[in-house]
Amino acid sequence: MGLRINTNITAITAHRNLLLADSRLFRSVQRLSSGLRINTAADDPAGLAISEQLRSQLAGLNAAIVNSERAVNLVQTIEGALNEVNSLLIGMRELALDAANSGINNATSLAADQAEIANALETITRISDTTQFSIQTLLDGTFENEVSLTSPNTVGLQTMTDSTLATGSYTLSITNITNASASITSDSFALLSNVRLAGTGSDGDPNGLEPGSHSLVVSEATGAYVTSSLEALFDGNSTLTATTITITSAAGTSVVTFEGDEVNTVSNIVAEINAEVTGSRFVAVDNGDDTYSIIIDGNSTAVGASQTLTIAFASAALAQEYGFSAASVTAANGTNVGVQLDDGATVRLATASTSFVVFDADGGSLALTFEAAFSSQNLIDGATLNVEVTAASFDVQLGSGPKVNMSSGETATLSAGTDSAGEALGTLDVSFGFFNVPTANSSVTLSVLDNSLQFQVGPNQDQVVRISVQDISSDKLALGILNDSNFANLNEIDVQSVEGANDSVTLIDQAIDEISRLRAKLGAFQQNTLETNLRSLNIAEENLAASESTIRDVDISAEISSFTRDQILLSAGVSVLAQANAIPQTVLQLLG
């Protein structure tokens, strides 16, 4: 090539390569000093964009991990409070059982037991009102979901608890209803052949009766009767002097005459009455307890409340000798056939009645019929029958969730299905009482206000979990439990009577069950939701950090190799540039 003075192409080329080596060396120094492969967007625009997204996600994961750990701490705070409540309830149960030991306790000891129980109840309410985490009160009902009916309760709903439903309106539908039924399982031929179940389906139409065995007691009809006092009538030693006893009732009048010189023993007086009355309409019987009765003969005449019995003696003195205060004694009326369901009131059936309804003490009922004509109530024998009741069953559906088959008296967890995005809408525990279960398909509308505790446990929006915590005040525990003392809730229990002590045990057991179920729910939430999520977040953080490091962090060994190479090239470039700058001086030799 030709020699030029004004333009030194060789020097320009050397300078350009020197600048490149310097730029690469600067970038290597920057990476080695920062430890990052990407220090500016110009280093790797696409890599920077991906790295920043990963770093944002990592920050979200770190926040979610902290949130989950704090949520575990909150749940453990509640668990600690509930553990104390459980201990108090167990102590109260011991006191109630002690109070039920009536053979030993006196009024003072019972009052002491009640005072200790009252103190425990106050402590439970105090725990409910004061258990806090980060100034939030946890167990006073603030975080209990509110579920209410916005339409009449036509489906027999009894309880709606443990809601995880989002705020909104839901429809609860009941379909495919099989009504409750009953059957008499006793041997009807050995006990009572003419009693049958009645009702729409001839299955007794049991209403409000719990499933299982029930006792149906039929008491036979009795005639009118009069009973002497002890050591009086038919005492076996009396001698009657020209004495007559007149027996009168709706069945007729009979006069029994005793000879004056006859020594009247029990057996011959009974025989005399039974022999002399017309048509055996009256009978004298030995009660087996040193008393004796004259009754209408149930085998030959109608019996029931229309019958009365009058016995007339020859004189008041004679009546007194046989244990009566006046010469004429009118006995109490007889009784009609009676039917009693469990411990309910006995129903007395009028003549010609065939179908009727009998109730237990709690208002449950059963429809019955007698096949025997009631004009002859004496044909009805007394007996105790066993009745087996099967609860009504039906399908229940909440919102668009799956149908669940259940029976009245049971508790089931219903799912409300999913929303348009496929997210679960939550669940609700429901139970149906034995009353008011519909006979046809029906539905009600529920209104839900979600007050549950909400925890952000994911790195992105709406990645939350919820749990509700009910009010555990003593007046909110053991609600609606049937008991003879009419205690409406745990706070009302009183152990100063045997009945109260026994009913208190029932309510305390229910309260223990409620607290235990709440603890179990919280424990499952901590173990299966929070702690599982926490482990998942830690793994995700580890893998995401590794991915971000691969993109953004510098490989030190490779970068040192590049640094060494660029450093040598820079030194060489400086030397070569110096040589290139000297090349134009060779032209001077031509001027020589």
C-alpha positions as CSV (number, residue, x, y, z in Angstrom):
1,M,0.0,0.0,0.0
2,G,1.1,3.6,-0.5
3,L,2.6,5.7,2.3
4,R,0.4,8.6,3.4
5,I,1.0,11.3,5.9
6,N,-2.4,12.9,6.4
7,T,-4.4,9.7,7.1
8,N,-2.8,7.0,9.1
9,I,-5.2,4.1,8.5
10,T,-3.1,1.7,10.5
11,A,-3.2,3.9,13.6
12,I,-7.0,4.3,13.2
13,T,-7.4,0.6,13.1
14,A,-5.2,0.1,16.1
15,H,-7.1,2.8,18.0
16,R,-10.5,1.3,17.2
17,N,-9.4,-2.1,18.5
18,L,-7.9,-0.4,21.6
19,L,-11.2,1.2,22.3
20,L,-13.1,-2.1,22.0
21,A,-10.6,-3.8,24.4
22,D,-11.0,-0.9,26.8
23,S,-14.8,-1.1,26.7
24,R,-14.7,-4.9,27.3
25,L,-12.3,-4.5,30.1
26,F,-14.5,-1.8,31.7
27,R,-17.5,-4.0,31.5
28,S,-15.5,-6.9,33.1
29,V,-14.3,-4.6,35.9
30,Q,-17.9,-3.5,36.4
31,R,-19.2,-7.1,36.6
32,L,-16.4,-8.3,38.8
33,S,-16.8,-5.4,41.2
34,S,-20.6,-5.7,41.4
35,G,-21.0,-9.4,41.0
36,L,-23.8,-8.8,38.5
37,R,-23.8,-9.8,34.8
38,I,-26.5,-7.2,34.2
39,N,-25.7,-3.8,35.7
40,T,-27.6,-1.6,33.2
41,A,-30.4,-2.3,30.7
42,A,-27.8,-2.1,27.9
43,D,-26.0,-5.1,29.3
44,D,-29.0,-7.4,28.4
45,P,-32.3,-5.7,27.8
46,A,-34.4,-8.9,27.6
47,G,-32.6,-10.5,30.5
48,L,-33.1,-7.3,32.6
49,A,-36.9,-7.4,31.9
50,I,-37.1,-11.1,33.0
51,S,-34.8,-10.5,36.0
52,E,-36.9,-7.6,37.3
53,Q,-40.1,-9.7,37.1
54,L,-38.4,-12.5,39.0
55,R,-37.1,-10.1,41.6
56,S,-40.6,-8.7,42.0
57,Q,-41.9,-12.2,42.5
58,L,-39.2,-13.0,45.0
59,A,-40.1,-9.9,47.0
60,G,-43.7,-11.1,47.0
61,L,-42.7,-14.6,48.1
62,N,-40.7,-13.1,51.0
63,A,-43.7,-11.1,52.1
64,A,-45.9,-14.1,51.8
65,I,-43.5,-16.2,53.9
66,V,-43.6,-13.5,56.6
67,N,-47.4,-13.3,56.4
68,S,-47.7,-17.1,56.7
69,E,-45.4,-17.2,59.7
70,R,-47.4,-14.5,61.4
71,A,-50.7,-16.3,60.6
72,V,-49.3,-19.4,62.3
73,N,-48.5,-17.3,65.3
74,L,-52.0,-15.9,65.4
75,V,-53.6,-19.3,65.1
76,Q,-51.4,-20.6,67.9
77,T,-52.5,-17.7,70.1
78,I,-56.1,-18.7,69.6
79,E,-55.2,-22.3,70.3
80,G,-53.6,-21.4,73.6
81,A,-56.7,-19.5,74.7
82,L,-59.0,-22.4,73.7
83,N,-56.9,-24.8,75.5
84,E,-57.5,-22.9,78.7
85,V,-61.2,-22.8,78.0
86,N,-61.2,-26.5,77.5
87,S,-59.4,-27.0,80.9
88,L,-62.0,-24.8,82.6
89,L,-64.9,-26.8,81.0
90,I,-63.4,-30.1,82.2
91,G,-63.1,-28.7,85.7
92,M,-66.7,-27.5,85.5
93,R,-67.8,-31.0,84.5
94,E,-66.1,-32.5,87.5
95,L,-67.9,-30.0,89.8
96,A,-71.3,-30.8,88.2
97,L,-70.8,-34.5,88.7
98,D,-69.8,-33.8,92.3
99,A,-73.0,-31.8,92.8
100,A,-75.1,-34.6,91.3
101,N,-73.9,-36.8,94.2
102,S,-76.9,-35.8,96.3
103,G,-76.5,-38.5,98.9
104,I,-73.4,-36.6,100.3
105,N,-73.8,-33.0,99.4
106,N,-75.7,-30.4,101.4
107,A,-76.8,-26.9,100.5
108,T,-73.4,-25.4,101.5
109,S,-71.3,-27.7,99.4
110,L,-73.7,-27.3,96.4
111,A,-73.5,-23.5,96.8
112,A,-69.7,-23.8,96.8
113,D,-69.7,-25.9,93.6
114,Q,-72.0,-23.4,91.9
115,A,-69.8,-20.5,93.0
116,E,-66.7,-22.1,91.5
117,I,-68.6,-22.9,88.3
118,A,-69.8,-19.3,88.1
119,N,-66.2,-18.1,88.4
120,A,-65.2,-20.4,85.6
121,L,-68.0,-19.1,83.4
122,E,-66.8,-15.5,84.0
123,T,-63.3,-16.6,83.1
124,I,-64.4,-18.1,79.8
125,T,-66.2,-14.9,78.9
126,R,-63.2,-12.9,79.9
127,I,-60.9,-15.0,77.7
128,S,-63.4,-14.5,74.9
129,D,-63.4,-10.7,75.3
130,T,-59.6,-10.2,75.9
131,T,-57.7,-12.7,73.7
132,Q,-55.8,-10.4,71.3
133,F,-53.1,-10.5,68.6
134,S,-51.7,-7.2,67.3
135,I,-54.6,-5.3,69.2
136,Q,-57.2,-7.4,67.4
137,T,-59.7,-9.3,69.7
138,L,-60.0,-12.8,68.3
139,L,-62.7,-14.7,70.1
140,D,-65.5,-12.2,70.7
141,G,-67.4,-13.0,67.5
142,T,-65.7,-10.2,65.4
143,F,-64.4,-12.7,63.0
144,E,-67.5,-15.0,62.9
145,N,-69.2,-15.2,59.6
146,E,-72.8,-14.1,59.7
147,V,-75.3,-16.4,57.9
148,S,-79.0,-15.5,58.0
149,L,-82.2,-16.4,56.2
150,T,-83.8,-13.8,54.0
151,S,-86.9,-15.9,53.4
152,P,-89.1,-17.9,55.8
153,N,-87.6,-21.1,57.1
154,T,-89.8,-23.6,55.2
155,V,-87.2,-26.4,55.0
156,G,-86.6,-27.1,58.7
157,L,-83.1,-25.6,59.0
158,Q,-81.8,-25.9,62.5
159,T,-78.2,-24.7,62.4
160,M,-75.9,-22.9,60.0
161,T,-72.3,-22.9,61.2
162,D,-68.6,-22.9,60.2
163,S,-69.2,-20.8,57.1
164,T,-66.4,-20.2,54.7
165,L,-68.7,-18.6,52.1
166,A,-67.9,-15.3,50.4
167,T,-70.2,-12.4,51.1
168,G,-73.3,-12.7,49.0
169,S,-76.7,-14.4,48.5
170,Y,-77.1,-18.1,48.1
171,T,-80.0,-20.5,47.5
172,L,-80.4,-23.7,49.6
173,S,-82.7,-26.2,47.9
174,I,-84.2,-29.5,49.2
175,T,-85.4,-32.1,46.7
176,N,-86.0,-35.9,46.5
177,I,-87.7,-36.0,49.9
178,T,-88.5,-39.2,51.7
179,N,-90.7,-38.5,54.7
180,A,-90.0,-39.8,58.2
181,S,-91.6,-43.1,59.0
182,A,-92.2,-45.4,61.9
183,S,-92.8,-49.1,62.5
184,I,-93.9,-51.2,65.5
185,T,-91.2,-53.8,66.0
186,S,-92.8,-55.6,69.0
187,D,-94.5,-58.9,68.6
188,S,-98.0,-57.6,68.0
189,F,-99.6,-61.0,68.6
190,A,-98.0,-61.4,72.0
191,L,-98.6,-57.9,73.1
192,L,-101.3,-55.9,71.4
193,S,-102.8,-57.2,68.2
194,N,-105.2,-54.4,67.4
195,V,-102.9,-51.4,67.5
196,R,-101.8,-50.0,64.1
197,L,-99.9,-47.0,62.9
198,A,-102.0,-44.5,61.0
199,G,-101.2,-41.3,59.0
200,T,-101.0,-40.4,55.3
201,G,-98.8,-43.4,54.5
202,S,-100.0,-45.6,57.3
203,D,-96.5,-45.2,58.8
204,G,-97.4,-43.1,61.8
205,D,-96.5,-39.8,60.3
206,P,-93.8,-39.2,62.9
207,N,-93.2,-35.6,63.4
208,G,-90.4,-34.3,65.6
209,L,-89.4,-37.7,66.8
210,E,-85.7,-38.5,66.8
211,P,-84.6,-41.6,64.9
212,G,-84.4,-44.8,66.9
213,S,-86.5,-46.6,69.5
214,H,-89.5,-45.1,71.2
215,S,-91.8,-46.5,73.9
216,L,-95.5,-46.7,73.3
217,V,-97.4,-47.7,76.5
218,V,-101.1,-48.7,76.2
219,S,-102.9,-48.9,79.5
220,E,-106.1,-51.0,79.6
221,A,-109.4,-49.5,80.6
222,T,-110.6,-49.9,84.2
223,G,-114.0,-49.9,85.9
224,A,-115.1,-47.9,88.8
225,Y,-113.9,-49.2,92.2
226,V,-113.9,-48.5,95.9
227,T,-111.1,-49.7,98.3
228,S,-111.3,-50.2,102.0
229,S,-108.7,-49.1,104.5
230,L,-106.2,-51.5,106.1
231,E,-107.7,-54.1,108.6
232,A,-111.2,-53.2,107.7
233,L,-113.3,-54.7,104.9
234,F,-112.9,-58.4,104.7
235,D,-110.6,-58.6,107.7
236,G,-111.5,-62.2,108.2
237,N,-112.7,-61.8,111.8
238,S,-115.9,-59.8,111.6
239,T,-119.3,-61.2,112.3
240,L,-122.1,-59.3,110.4
241,T,-125.5,-59.1,112.2
242,A,-128.4,-59.0,109.6
243,T,-126.1,-56.8,107.5
244,T,-126.6,-55.9,103.8
245,I,-124.1,-54.2,101.4
246,T,-125.7,-52.5,98.5
247,I,-123.5,-52.1,95.3
248,T,-124.8,-49.6,92.7
249,S,-123.4,-48.4,89.4
250,A,-124.5,-47.7,85.9
251,A,-124.4,-51.5,85.4
252,G,-127.2,-52.0,87.9
253,T,-127.8,-52.4,91.7
254,S,-127.0,-55.5,93.7
255,V,-127.7,-56.2,97.4
256,V,-125.5,-58.7,99.2
257,T,-127.0,-60.0,102.5
258,F,-124.9,-61.6,105.3
259,E,-126.5,-63.8,108.0
260,G,-126.1,-62.5,111.5
261,D,-124.6,-65.7,112.9
262,E,-122.1,-66.2,110.1
263,V,-118.4,-65.7,110.7
264,N,-117.3,-63.9,107.6
265,T,-113.8,-64.7,106.4
266,V,-112.2,-63.0,103.5
267,S,-112.9,-65.9,101.2
268,N,-116.6,-66.3,102.1
269,I,-117.3,-62.6,101.9
270,V,-115.7,-62.3,98.5
271,A,-117.5,-65.5,97.4
272,E,-120.8,-64.1,98.8
273,I,-120.5,-60.8,96.8
274,N,-119.4,-62.6,93.6
275,A,-122.3,-65.1,94.0
276,E,-125.1,-62.8,94.8
277,V,-124.6,-59.9,92.3
278,T,-126.8,-60.2,89.3
279,G,-125.1,-61.4,86.2
280,S,-121.6,-61.1,87.8
281,R,-121.6,-57.4,86.9
282,F,-119.6,-56.7,90.1
283,V,-116.5,-58.4,91.5
284,A,-114.9,-58.3,94.9
285,V,-111.1,-58.8,94.7
286,D,-108.1,-59.0,97.0
287,N,-105.6,-56.3,96.0
288,G,-102.8,-58.3,97.5
289,D,-101.7,-55.5,99.7
290,D,-104.1,-55.9,102.7
291,T,-106.7,-53.9,100.9
292,Y,-109.7,-55.0,98.9
293,S,-111.7,-53.6,96.1
294,I,-115.2,-54.0,94.6
295,I,-115.0,-53.3,90.9
296,I,-117.2,-53.6,87.8
297,D,-116.6,-56.9,86.1
298,G,-114.6,-55.9,83.0
299,N,-115.4,-59.1,81.2
300,S,-119.2,-58.6,81.0
301,T,-119.9,-54.9,80.8
302,A,-118.6,-51.7,79.3
303,V,-115.9,-49.8,81.2
304,G,-114.6,-46.3,81.3
305,A,-115.1,-42.9,82.8
306,S,-118.9,-43.2,82.6
307,Q,-118.9,-45.8,85.3
308,T,-119.2,-45.0,89.1
309,L,-119.6,-47.4,92.0
310,T,-121.6,-46.8,95.2
311,I,-121.5,-49.1,98.2
312,A,-124.3,-48.6,100.9
313,F,-124.0,-50.2,104.3
314,A,-126.7,-50.8,106.9
315,S,-125.4,-48.1,109.2
316,A,-122.5,-45.6,109.5
317,A,-121.1,-47.6,112.3
318,L,-120.9,-50.7,110.2
319,A,-119.3,-48.7,107.3
320,Q,-116.7,-47.5,109.8
321,E,-116.1,-51.0,110.9
322,Y,-115.1,-51.8,107.3
323,G,-112.9,-48.8,106.9
324,F,-115.3,-46.2,105.5
325,S,-116.3,-43.0,107.1
326,A,-119.9,-42.9,105.9
327,A,-122.7,-45.5,105.3
328,S,-122.7,-44.7,101.5
329,V,-119.4,-44.6,99.6
330,T,-119.1,-43.5,96.0
331,A,-115.9,-44.5,94.3
332,A,-113.9,-42.7,91.7
333,N,-114.8,-43.1,88.0
334,G,-113.1,-45.7,86.0
335,T,-110.6,-44.8,83.3
336,N,-110.7,-45.2,79.5
337,V,-107.9,-46.9,77.5
338,G,-104.8,-44.7,77.7
339,V,-101.8,-44.3,75.3
340,Q,-98.5,-42.7,76.2
341,L,-95.5,-41.9,73.9
342,D,-92.2,-42.0,75.7
343,D,-92.5,-39.7,78.7
344,G,-95.4,-37.6,77.2
345,A,-98.9,-37.1,78.6
346,T,-101.2,-40.1,78.5
347,V,-104.0,-39.7,76.0
348,R,-107.4,-41.1,77.2
349,L,-109.6,-42.2,74.4
350,A,-113.3,-41.7,74.3
351,T,-115.7,-44.4,73.3
352,A,-115.9,-45.0,69.5
353,S,-112.5,-43.3,68.9
354,T,-110.5,-45.1,66.3
355,S,-107.7,-42.8,65.1
356,F,-105.7,-40.3,67.2
357,V,-102.4,-38.6,67.6
358,V,-100.2,-39.0,70.7
359,F,-97.4,-36.6,71.7
360,D,-94.1,-37.0,73.6
361,A,-92.8,-34.5,76.2
362,D,-90.9,-32.5,73.5
363,G,-93.9,-32.1,71.1
364,G,-93.0,-35.0,68.8
365,S,-96.1,-36.9,67.6
366,L,-97.2,-40.2,66.2
367,A,-100.5,-41.1,64.5
368,L,-102.2,-44.4,65.7
369,T,-105.4,-46.3,65.2
370,F,-107.2,-49.1,67.1
371,E,-108.9,-51.8,65.2
372,A,-111.1,-52.9,68.1
373,A,-114.4,-51.1,68.6
374,F,-114.2,-48.7,71.4
375,S,-117.7,-49.5,72.6
376,S,-115.9,-52.5,74.1
377,Q,-112.8,-50.9,75.6
378,N,-112.4,-54.0,77.8
379,L,-111.1,-55.8,74.7
380,I,-107.9,-53.6,74.8
381,D,-105.2,-55.2,76.9
382,G,-102.4,-53.3,78.4
383,A,-99.0,-53.5,76.7
384,T,-95.8,-51.7,75.9
385,L,-94.8,-51.5,72.3
386,N,-91.4,-50.5,70.7
387,V,-91.6,-48.1,67.8
388,E,-88.7,-47.6,65.5
389,V,-88.5,-44.2,63.8
390,T,-86.6,-43.5,60.6
391,A,-85.7,-39.9,60.0
392,A,-86.8,-38.0,56.8
393,S,-84.1,-38.0,54.1
394,F,-83.6,-35.6,51.2
395,D,-81.0,-34.1,48.8
396,V,-79.6,-30.7,49.8
397,Q,-77.9,-28.3,47.4
398,L,-76.2,-25.0,48.2
399,G,-75.9,-22.7,45.2
400,S,-74.3,-24.5,42.2
401,G,-72.6,-27.0,44.5
402,P,-73.1,-30.8,44.5
403,K,-76.2,-32.3,46.0
404,V,-75.7,-34.0,49.4
405,N,-78.1,-36.7,50.7
406,M,-78.7,-36.3,54.4
407,S,-81.3,-37.0,57.1
408,S,-83.1,-34.7,59.5
409,G,-81.1,-34.4,62.7
410,E,-77.8,-34.8,60.9
411,T,-75.1,-32.2,60.1
412,A,-73.5,-32.0,56.7
413,T,-70.9,-29.8,55.0
414,L,-72.2,-28.2,51.8
415,S,-70.1,-26.7,49.1
416,A,-71.4,-23.7,47.2
417,G,-69.6,-24.6,44.0
418,T,-67.3,-22.3,42.0
419,D,-67.5,-18.8,40.5
420,S,-67.1,-17.9,36.8
421,A,-63.3,-18.0,37.3
422,G,-63.4,-21.5,38.7
423,E,-62.6,-20.3,42.3
424,A,-64.3,-22.2,45.1
425,L,-67.1,-20.2,46.8
426,G,-66.7,-21.8,50.2
427,T,-68.7,-24.2,52.4
428,L,-71.3,-24.2,55.1
429,D,-72.2,-26.7,57.8
430,V,-76.0,-27.2,58.1
431,S,-78.4,-29.4,60.1
432,F,-82.1,-30.0,59.9
433,G,-84.4,-30.5,62.9
434,F,-87.1,-33.1,63.1
435,F,-89.8,-30.5,62.8
436,N,-90.9,-28.6,59.7
437,V,-89.1,-30.8,57.2
438,P,-90.9,-30.0,54.0
439,T,-93.0,-32.7,52.3
440,A,-92.4,-31.2,48.8
441,N,-89.4,-29.7,47.0
442,S,-88.6,-26.3,48.6
443,S,-85.8,-23.7,48.8
444,V,-84.7,-20.8,51.0
445,T,-82.4,-17.8,50.4
446,L,-79.3,-17.3,52.6
447,S,-77.5,-14.0,53.1
448,V,-73.8,-14.3,54.0
449,L,-71.5,-11.6,55.4
450,D,-67.9,-12.8,55.4
451,N,-66.2,-11.5,58.6
452,S,-63.5,-14.3,58.6
453,L,-59.9,-13.7,59.3
454,Q,-58.1,-13.2,55.9
455,F,-54.4,-14.0,55.4
456,Q,-52.4,-13.0,52.3
457,V,-50.3,-16.1,51.8
458,G,-49.2,-15.8,48.2
459,P,-47.0,-13.4,46.2
460,N,-49.9,-12.2,44.0
461,Q,-53.2,-10.5,44.5
462,D,-56.2,-12.5,45.8
463,Q,-53.9,-15.4,46.9
464,V,-55.6,-15.5,50.3
465,V,-57.0,-18.0,52.8
466,R,-59.8,-17.4,55.3
467,I,-61.0,-18.9,58.5
468,S,-63.8,-17.8,60.8
469,V,-63.7,-18.0,64.6
470,Q,-67.0,-17.9,66.6
471,D,-67.8,-16.1,69.8
472,I,-66.8,-18.4,72.7
473,S,-68.5,-16.4,75.5
474,S,-70.2,-18.7,78.0
475,D,-73.6,-17.4,76.9
476,K,-72.8,-18.4,73.3
477,L,-71.9,-22.0,74.0
478,A,-74.3,-25.0,74.2
479,L,-77.2,-23.1,72.6
480,G,-80.5,-24.8,72.0
481,I,-79.8,-28.1,73.9
482,L,-83.0,-29.7,75.2
483,N,-82.9,-30.2,79.0
484,D,-85.4,-30.5,81.8
485,S,-84.0,-27.5,83.6
486,N,-84.6,-25.2,80.6
487,F,-81.0,-23.9,80.6
488,A,-80.8,-21.8,77.4
489,N,-77.0,-21.8,77.2
490,L,-73.9,-22.7,79.2
491,N,-74.0,-19.5,81.2
492,E,-77.3,-20.4,82.8
493,I,-76.3,-23.8,84.3
494,D,-77.0,-24.3,88.0
495,V,-75.9,-27.4,89.9
496,Q,-77.7,-26.8,93.1
497,S,-80.3,-29.5,92.4
498,V,-79.8,-33.1,91.1
499,E,-81.8,-32.3,87.9
500,G,-79.8,-29.1,87.4
501,A,-76.5,-30.9,87.9
502,N,-77.3,-33.6,85.4
503,D,-78.5,-31.1,82.8
504,S,-75.4,-29.0,83.5
505,V,-73.3,-32.0,82.5
506,T,-75.2,-32.3,79.2
507,L,-74.5,-28.6,78.4
508,I,-70.9,-28.8,79.5
509,D,-70.3,-31.8,77.3
510,Q,-71.8,-29.9,74.3
511,A,-69.6,-26.9,75.1
512,I,-66.5,-29.1,75.2
513,D,-67.5,-30.6,71.9
514,E,-67.9,-27.1,70.3
515,I,-64.5,-25.9,71.6
516,S,-62.9,-29.1,70.5
517,R,-64.3,-28.8,67.0
518,L,-63.1,-25.2,66.8
519,R,-59.6,-26.3,68.0
520,A,-59.6,-29.1,65.4
521,K,-60.6,-26.7,62.7
522,L,-57.9,-24.3,63.6
523,G,-55.3,-27.1,63.9
524,A,-56.2,-28.4,60.4
525,F,-56.0,-24.9,59.1
526,Q,-52.6,-24.4,60.5
527,Q,-51.2,-27.8,59.5
528,N,-52.9,-28.3,56.1
529,T,-53.1,-24.7,54.9
530,L,-50.6,-22.4,56.5
531,E,-47.6,-24.7,57.2
532,T,-48.0,-26.5,53.9
533,N,-48.2,-23.2,52.1
534,L,-45.1,-22.0,54.0
535,R,-43.1,-25.0,52.9
536,S,-44.2,-24.5,49.3
537,L,-43.3,-20.8,49.5
538,N,-39.8,-21.6,50.7
539,I,-39.2,-24.0,47.9
540,A,-40.6,-21.5,45.4
541,E,-38.3,-18.8,46.8
542,E,-35.3,-21.1,46.5
543,N,-36.0,-22.0,42.8
544,L,-37.0,-18.5,41.8
545,A,-33.8,-17.1,43.4
546,A,-31.8,-19.7,41.4
547,S,-33.5,-18.7,38.2
548,E,-32.9,-15.0,38.8
549,S,-29.3,-15.6,39.7
550,T,-28.7,-17.5,36.5
551,I,-29.9,-14.4,34.5
552,R,-28.5,-11.6,36.5
553,D,-25.5,-12.7,38.5
554,V,-22.0,-12.9,36.9
555,D,-20.1,-16.1,36.4
556,I,-16.9,-15.0,38.2
557,S,-14.6,-17.7,36.7
558,A,-15.7,-16.9,33.1
559,E,-15.6,-13.2,33.7
560,I,-12.0,-13.3,35.1
561,S,-11.0,-15.1,31.9
562,S,-12.5,-12.4,29.8
563,F,-10.9,-9.7,32.1
564,T,-7.5,-11.2,31.7
565,R,-7.8,-11.5,27.9
566,D,-9.1,-7.9,27.6
567,Q,-6.4,-6.6,29.9
568,I,-3.7,-8.2,27.6
569,L,-5.4,-6.9,24.5
570,L,-5.5,-3.5,26.0
571,S,-1.8,-3.5,26.7
572,A,-1.1,-4.9,23.3
573,G,-3.3,-2.3,21.7
574,V,-1.5,0.5,23.4
575,S,1.9,-0.8,22.2
576,V,0.6,-1.4,18.6
577,L,-1.0,2.1,18.5
578,A,2.4,3.6,19.4
579,Q,4.0,1.6,16.6
580,A,1.3,2.6,14.1
581,N,1.7,6.3,15.0
582,A,5.4,6.0,14.1
583,I,4.8,4.6,10.7
584,P,4.4,8.0,8.8
585,Q,7.9,9.0,10.0
586,T,9.4,6.5,7.5
587,V,8.5,8.9,4.7
588,L,11.3,11.2,5.9
589,Q,13.8,8.6,4.8
590,L,12.6,9.1,1.2
591,L,13.5,12.8,1.5
592,G,16.9,11.8,2.6
